[in-house]
Amino acid sequence: MTRTTTLWSLLLLSAALSLGSCTKDATEQATGPEPEAKAASKLVFSSENAVRGELLVCFGEEAVAGIESSVMQVTRSGGVATRSGIADFDAVLGSIGVKALQRLFPVDERNEERTRAAGLHRWYVVEFDAAADLDKAALDMARIAEVSKVEFNQQLMHVHEGRVIPLAETGAAPQTRAAVGFNDPHLGKQWHYINTGDKSIYSKIKAGADVNCDEAWKLCTGDPRVIVAVVDNCVQWDHPDLAANMWTNTAELNGSEGRDDDSNGYADDIHGFNFVDNTTLTISTKGDAPDHGTHVAGTVAAVNNNGTGVAGIAGGSGKNDGVKIMSCQIFHDKDGGDVAMAAKAIKYAADNGAAIIQCSYGYPAGSVTSDAAYSSGASAEKQAIDYFIAKQNCAAVSGGLAIFAAGNDMTGMSSYPGAYRDYISVTAMSCDYTPAYYTNYGPGCNIAAPGGDAYQSYLENINTGASEVLSTVNGGKYGYMQGTSMACPHVSGVAALGLSYALQLGKTFTQNEFTTLLLTSVNDINQYCTGTKQYFTDKGSLATLDLSQYKKGMGTGYIDAYQVLMNVRGITCIPIPVGSQYTLNLQPYLGGGNLDLKITEISISAEDMDRLGISANPTIFANQIILKCTKPGSAVVRIKLLAGNGNNSGMNGMPITKEFAFIAREVHSQNGGWL
């Protein structure tokens, strides 16, 4: 999978020389076991739900050079290393039937210096007899002085809810075509992008319960300089609605088969890599959700305006201008999905240019319940994500964005890793603004997005899946799926669209600034967290869900792509309620809110008035704007003001013009904002 390189050899030689005879002593002499209590403090996570016959070991810096030398003596001739050169540690390896000892993160010549600076070169994978006592093996390894941490390799849960419903089996009528004019034939069925309130999907559907792509696409549709890594099943790289937007490693595409042509540690990684089997990308055909990665990728960046299938949030305009999808495969059929695979995939994404990792996986519910528990051990996965976040791979933002699904356990907290404070955790809403029946909520949840709700159409005998999320699936086809893992790529797609627009405008943000921008570009969902909804339990019985428990637990609100672009542009977004006359006091949106500014004129195009359902021109009274919107929508308005006072002698204030974005929705909070 990796090849021995000149740089790798030089690094080993340099490290060995710097340590000299001290390394020799440390790696050839037994130092004696450490006390059990101290050893136990080195353990990360527990053996529950861990992969058998495998442990992740982080060695102390002073011991690494000797280990590297010992391993290289075997691997340079094509062998498999089974000894570290540390006598006490090797004794443990011998007692558990060791099969292999290898570095967790393969050498990437281009990024090795950065890898070592982050300490990721210290992590090794130990493979041994699966029948060996995992807890004893971990504790025995942890008692070795040269060992800093021993991590149980946790298995990961694929965050999905139900199976794909093929589009061919559906019969719902398409919604009205998007105003932006894309010619994708099934865009009208993607209510989660543009929800016109089509009741053939669900009788209580609400127009505007979407991510507001229609207006956003008039400003930006994507940019190939933005790369989104889909950490999931394999993405079908040659899908007719994805192929043009797949990230391509040209060195491998034009190189020799079986050779690591770009020296990144992986051979033949043309559109990504299969970290389950350590080989080229492999389309899944078995298991609960073989189409999952392809479905997620389509939501982020299915090719737009190509006369084929569906649209993607940042899929471009049909002119090879969509964001790029990198496939980082950590699930295959019924196999895969563990921390080691995820950690390698995420570091790969960082080293190969991704600005966003789209992660629809998590730990089993309740296995990690606090940031302290997640971060205290500084697991290999967390260190890999930290490495990713610290890497600038897009000129518009200083670091990477880690976006996770909150989980489908119906529990009052996000699953980890997504719940961690430095990552974005996404909850799921339905086509009527209500929380999806399966979504996690509460602590650790940051933002909501459409994830679909199968039972809304099913319980009305529209057994079509139309109330779920429509996207690409394997075999060059299309289908409906639901879950927070369907909501998650909506946020990843909107984030990619926002970065694309920032590149278009020449804007730059810190990683924290852009994350803040995303989490505050939202509409309120709390007013829909009332009443009840029905769903079927795992046992097949009909149950009723109390929606009030989700109030203030879904995150800041549901994401709005148009607001993201307006905030990137620097235009203030103002919420306007739909259906009643509204008096807008502009002062809170101007500086400190008490500026000496007088409104003299409001300018809004006839097209935008029609879009918002405004039949009469807005009026100005007592320095406030009076208007009535009858349809959900978005529009930029220009307001002229006078800055400063005038007098009766012809002295007037200075005329200025400021743009605002009006966001008309049926929901409106009492405090004048959406949060």
N, C-alpha and C positions, 0 to 999 in steps of 0.2 A: 504493500500500500504506500509506504514511504521509501525513499531511497537514501543511501548514505551520501552526504554531500560534503564538499570541501569545507564550507562554512561550519557545518556541524562538527567536523573533526577539529577545526581550529578552535572552536569554542570549548570543546572538551580539553584540548591541550592547554589552553590558556587558564581554564579553571583549575586544572590539576596542578599546573606549575605554581599558581598563586597560593595553593594550599600546601604544596610540598609534602614534607614528611609527616606533618600533622594529620593530613588526610589519610595517609597510609596507616598511621597508628589508629585513627578513628574507625577505619573500615576493616581492619584486619584483626583487631583485638576485641574480645568480648568486654563489654562495659558493665554487665550485670543488669538484671531487671529492676525496673523502678517499682515503687510501692503501688499496690492495686488502686488505691484512691486517686493517686496522681494519674495513673494510666486511664482510669475511668473518665477523668476530666478531659482527656484527649478525644473521646469518642464523639462523633457527630451523628445525630439521629439514633435510631434503634434498629434492631434486626426485624422488627415487625414490618411487613410489606417490603422487605429488602430482597434484592437478587441473591440467590444462593450461590455459593462458590465464587464470590467476587467481593473485593473490598477496594476502596480508594484510599491510598496512603499519601500523606504529605510529609516529606522528609525535611529535616532541618537544613538550612542553607549550607552549613559547614560540611554536611555529609553528601551533598548532591554530586559534587564533582567525582568522588570516588565511585558512586553508584553509576553515573553516566559512563565512566571508564569501564567498569565491570560489564555493564550491559552491552556497550559497543564492541567489546572483544568478541562477543557471541554473535550479535546481529550483523556485524560488517561482513561476516561470511555466510549470511543467510539463515543463521540459526535463531532459535527462540530462547531468550534469556530467562533463566529461572533462579538466578542468584544475584544478590545486591553487592556482595563484597563485605557486608556487615555481618560478622560471625553470629551474633545473637539473633539477628533478624533472619538470617538464612537458616538457622536452626528451626525457627518457627515455620518457615516455608517448607522445609523438609517434612515437618510433622503433619502438615495438612494436605500433602499431595499437590504441591505447586505445579501449575501447568505453564504459566507465563508471568513475566514481570516486564511491564512496558510503560513508557511515558503516556500519561493520559492525553496530553495535547501534542500531536506530532509537530516536528520542527517545520516551521514556515520560515524559510531563509529571509524573506522580506521583513518579517516581524519578530524575529527571534530576540533581538535586543529588547524590544518592548515587552515581549512575553516574559523574559527573565526579570525585567524591572518590576513586573507585576507579581512575580513569584509563582507564576503558573507552571514553570518548568519543574517545580518541586513535587508536583502531583504525579503519582504512579497508580496503575491498575494492577492488582494482584489477582490472577485467576487460579483457582485451586479446586480440589475435589468438592463437588456440591454436597456430598454426604458429610463433610466435616462440620463440626459445631461452629456456626457462624459467630456466635457471641464469644466463645472461647478464643477463636482465631483472632477476632478483633482486639480483645483484651490483651492477648499475648503479644500482638504486634505493638499495641500502644505502650507496653511496658519497656520497649526498647528506647533508650535515651535519644537516639538519632531520629526518632519518629515524632513529628509535631502533632499530627492528627490522623485518625483512622475514621473513615466515613463509610457507613452502611449505604450501599448503592440503592437508593429508594426507587421503587417502581412508580411510574407516573400514570395518571388517569387521563384518558382521552376525553375531553369535555365535549360530549355530544349528547343529544337527546333524540333517540329514535333513528330510524333509517331514512335513506333518501327516497323521495317519491318522484319517480321519473316524470318529466314534463309531458311525455307522450300520453300518460294516463290521466291528464287533467283536462278539464273542459271549461274553466272559468273564462269569461270574456275579458279581453285586454282592456286596460284603462286607456284614457285619452293619451295620445302621444305627447311626449315631453316638448315643451315650448322651444327647447334648445335645438330641436330638429335632427337628432340622431336617428339613423335608420335601422338600428338594431331591432329586429322584429318582435322580440319578447320583452323589450324595455317596459312596455305598458303593464306587464304583470309584476314588475319589481316595485311594488307599493312602498317598499322600505327606502327607496330613493326619492320617489315622487308619488305621494299619496293623494289621489284626487277624491277619495271617498267612495270608491266603487263598491256598491253593496252586493255585487255578485261574489265578492270575496268573503264578506261577513256583514251581517245586517247592521251591526253597531260600529262599523269602521268609522274612523274620524279623519277627514281630510287634514293633511298637515302632520300626521304622525309618521314622520320620515326623517331623513337626514338633510333634507332641503338641497338636493343636488341641482334641481332645475335652474335656479338662479346662479348657483356657484359655477356651473359649467359655462356660463356666459363669460366668466372672468378667467377661468383656468380649467384645464382638463387633465393635467399631469405634466411630467417632465422626466425623460429617461435618465437624468442625472440622479434621481432619487431611486434607491433600491430598497425593497421590502423583502426581508427574509421570512419565509413561511416555515416555521418550525413545527412540523406536522407530519402527516402522511406525505408520500411523494406527490408532487404536482405533475399532472400530465403535461409535459413540456411541449408536446406537439398538438395539443388541443387546438382546433381551428380558431377558437376565440381567445386563446392565451399565447400561442406560439410567438406572435410578434412582440409581445411584452415580456418574454422570458429573458432574464439576465443570462448572458453568454460569456463564458470564459474563453476568449478567442485563442489563447495560447494552447488550451487543451483541445479546442475544436479543430485547430489546424496542426496539432501535434501528432505524436506517435501513440498508438493505443497501448495502454499498460504502462506508460511512462508519465512521471510527474513533470510535465513540460514547463510549468511555471514555478516549480520548487516551493509550492505552498503546503506540501505535506500530503497531498491527495492526488491520485492519478485519475484521469478521465472525468474530472468534475466539470463537465461542460455547462450544465445549468444548475449545479448544486451537487449534493453528495448524499449517499445512503449511509447514515451513521449506525444503523441497526446491524447491517451485514458487512460494513466497511468495504463498500463497493460502489459501483455507479448507481444512479437513481433507478429504482425498481417500482413499477406500478403495482399497487396493492389490488388484490382481487378477492381476498377473503376477510373475515373478521366482521365486526359490527359496523365499521364506517370506512371502507376502503376508499371512498370518494372524498373523504373529509378535506384533505389538503387541496385538492383541485377545486372544491366548492369554495373554500376560504379564499384561495387565490383569485377566483373570478370576482368575488365581491370587491377585493382590493383593486384589481386591474384587468378585468376582462377587456378585450379591445373594443373600444367604442366606435360607432359610426362606420362599421365595416360590413353592414348588411347581413350580419351573422349573429344569431343567438341573442345574447344578453349584453348589458353594459356593465362596466366596472367603475367604481367611484373615481379612481385616478387613472383610467384606462386610455386617456388621450382622446383625440378627435378623429382618428383614422389616418393620421399622417405620421405614423411611427413616433408619436410624441407622448406615449403613456409612460408611467413609472415602470420600473423593472421588477420582476418577481424572481427571487432566488429560492430554490427548493432545498430546505435543510430537513431531510427525512429522518425522523426519530421513531416512527411507527411503520411497521410493514406486516400486512395481513394480521395475524394474531400475536405477532412478536414485537418486541421493542418497547420503547418508552421507559427509559430509566434516566437517573440523574447524570450518569457518565455520558450517555448519548446526547442529552440536552446540553450539557456543558461544552462538549466538543462542537456541537452544531452552532451554539451561540458565539463561541470564539471564532469559528470559521466565518460566520456572518460578519463579525467585526473586521477580521483580517482581509476580507474580500469585498468590502465596500458598502455593506448594508447600513442604512441610517435608521431603520425600524426593524425590530423583531416582532413578528405577529405570532403569538403563542397561545394556542388553544389546548393547553394541557395544564395539569396541576397535580398536587398531592391529594390522596384520599381525604375526604372530609374528616376534620378533627385531628389529623396526624400532626399538624403544626398549627398552633393557635395564638401565636403572638410574634411580633417583630423580634422581640428578644430571643425567643426560641429559634427563629429562623436565622438570625444574624450572629448569634453567640458563637456558633461553631465555625463561622466563615467557610461554608461548604464550597466544594469545587464549583458547583453551579452558581452560587452567589458571586464568587470571585470572577467567574466567566462573564456574568452579567455586568458586574462592576467594570470589567475590562471593556465590554461592549459600550456601556454608557459613556465611558471616558474617551472613546475614540471618535474623532470627527471625520465622518465619511460623507457629509453633505455641507457645502459651503454656507448654507442658510442657517445651520444650527451647530452649536459647539460640541454636541455629543449625541449618542444614540438614544432612541426612545424604545423602552421595553413595555409592550402592551399585551396584557393577559386577559383571558376569560375568567369571570368571577366564579364560575362553577354552576352546575345544574342540580344541586342537592336540596334545594328549597330550604337551606339553612340560613340562619341569621348572621352570617359572616362570609367574607370572601374566602375562597381557598387560596393557599399559597402555591407558588411564589407570588401570584398576582397581588395578594393582600399587602405585600411589603411596601413600606412608605415611599420607596424610590421608583416603584413601578406603577403602571396604570392598570386598574382592574375594572372590567367592563361588565355591567349588568344588562339584562335583556328586557325590552318592552315589546308589546304587541301592536297590532295595527290600529288600536283604539286608544293608545297612550298608556294603557294599564300595564303593570308589571306582568311579564310572562309567568305562567304558573310554576315553571321549574327553576326560575332564577334564584341564585343566592342574593343576599342583600345585607345591609348593615355594615359593621366595622370592616374596613379594608376595601370597601367598594367606592369607586371614584366617579364613574360616569356611566350613563345608560345609552343604549343604541338599539335599533330594531333587531330582534332575534327570532321573531315569529312565535306563533302559538297555534299548534296544529288543531287543538280542540275547538277553536273558534269557528272554523269552517266545517270540521267533522261533526260537531254537535248540531249543526243546522242541516245535516245531510248533504253537504256540499263536499263529499269525500274526495277532495282534490289536492289538498296541501296548499291551496292558494293563500292561506293566511300565514304560511311559513316563508322562508327566504329563498328566492329563486337565484340559482347561479350555475356555473359550469360543473359537470361531473365527468368521471372517467369515460373513456370510449368516445370522446368527442361529443358528448351529449349534455343534457341540462336536467336539473331536478331541484326539488324543494327539500330543505333541511331546516331544523330549528335548534336553538341552543344559545347559551352565552358565547359559544364558540362561533356562532354566526353573527352575533352582535359585535364581537371583538374585531373582526376585519372591517366592519363599518368604521370603527374609530381609527384603525390602522390606515384605511383608505383615505379618510378625511385628513388625518395627519400628513399623509403623503401628498395629498392635494394642497394642503397648507404650505408645506415645504416647497412644492413646485411653484406656487404663487410667489412665495418669498424669493425664490431664485429669479423668477420673471421680473420682479420689482427691484431686485438687488438689495433686499432686506436681509439682515442677519439677526439671530437671536442666540442667547445662551440656551443651554438645554433646559434649565429651570424656567426661563422666560417662555419658551415655546410650550412646555408642559402646562404652565399656568394659563397660557392663551387657550390651549385646547380645553382645559377643564372649566373655563369660564365662558366658552362660546356655546352656551346651552340654553334650552328652553325648560320651563318648569314641568315636572312630572308629578309633583306631590299632590296636586288637586285631583288627580285621577287615582290616587291610592285610597279609594273609598269603595264601599259596597263589597260585592262578592263576585266570584267567577267560578265556573265549574271545570273540572278536569278529571281524568281517569287515573287512579292509583296504579302502582306496579302490579297489583293483583286483579286489575280490570274492573274495579268498582268505581262508580261515579261519586265524586267528592266535591265539597264546596270549600273555596279558599277565601279567607278574610283578607281583603286587600289593604286594610288599614295598617297591618303590621309592616308594610313596605314603606310607609310614609317616612321621609327623611333617611331612608336606607338605600336608595338607589344611586346615590352619588350626587354630584352637583346639579344634575339635570340630564336631559337627553341631547346629544351632540347635534350641532347645526353647522353644516359645511359652509353655508353662506356667511354665517357669523364668523367662522374661523378666518375666511378670506378677508372679510371686512376688518377684523382685528389685526391681521397681518398687514393690511393696507394702512391701518391707523385710523379707521373710521369708526366712530362710536355707534353701537347698535342700540336701538330704542325699541322696547316691546310695545305693541299696540294691541288692545283686545279686539276680537272680531265680534260683530253683531250689535254693537251699541255705540252711541255717540261718545267720543272720548275727548277730554280736554287735557292737552299735553303741556305740562310745565317744563320748558326746556332748561331752566336754570340748573337742575342737578346734573345735567350732562355737559355743562360748560365750566371748565376750570374748577374752582372751589365751590361753585354753586351760587355765589352771591355777586357775580360780576355785573358791572354797569353796561348791559347790552340790551338793545331794543330790537325786537324782531320787526323787519319791514316787509319781507316778502318770502313766500315759500314756493319753490318750483318743483313740480313733479310731472313727468311726461304722461301723455294720454295712455300710452301702453302700460305704464306702471300703475296708473289709476285703475285701469281695467283689471290688472292683475290682483290688486288689493280690494277690488270691488268698491272703489270710491266713486260715487255717482256725482257728487257736488264738490267743487273745489274747496280745499281746506281754507278756513278763515282764521284771521288773527284778531283776538279780543283780549284786552288787558294783558298784553305781552305774552299770551298763551295761544296755542294752536288748537283749533277745534276741527275734528274730522271724524268720519265714520267709515271703518273698513268692514266689508261684508264677506270677504273671502280671505283665507289664510294665504300668505305670500310674503315676498320680500322685495324691497326697492330702495334705491339710493335717492334721497331728496336733497335739494340744495336750498339752504336757508340763508337769506341776507339779513345782516344785523348792522346796527350802528354801535360802534364802540366809543363810549364817552358821551358826555352831555352836550347839548347845544343851547342856544339862547335866541332871543327875538331879534338879534342884530345880524342874523345870517350865519352865525357860527354853528357848525354841526359836528356830530361825532364822525369818526372815520368809518366808511362803509367797508364791511368785510363779508365774505361768503364762506360758509362751512358746510361740509357734507355730513349727512347722517344716514344710517341704514335703518329703515323702519321694518320691523319683523312682526307681521300680523299673525297671531295665533289665537285659538279659542281659549287657551289658558292664559290667565293673567294674575300675578300675585299682588297682594295688597300693598306691598312696599314699593311698587313701581318698577320692579325688576323681576327677573326670572329665577333668581337664586333663593 
